[in-house]
Amino acid sequence: MKRKAVWIAVAYFTAMAIAITFPGIRPFNTIQPLIFGIPFVFAWVLSWVAGSVVIFFILYRTYQK
């Protein structure tokens, strides 16, 4: 289970690095539409950061035992 959790984390953070850097975020770099009152580009980055919190929690619970 620990090895699987680490691979999931590696895959997520690799996808995150691609999705929020230059080629990944460029199509979403617009002010409209607004999501919860913030521009879509900020919501895009915030969603990846919120997902990383979930991944870190899963890793913490896996290695706590």
BELHUVEN-V7827 format. One record per helix or strand. SS is the DSSP state (hx for helix, st for strand). FROM is the first residue (numbers start at 1). TO is the last residue. Records with the same first field share a line. If there is no record, write none. Layout:
SS = FROM-TO  FROM-TO
//
This chain:
hx = 2-19  22-28  40-64
st = 34-35  38-39
//
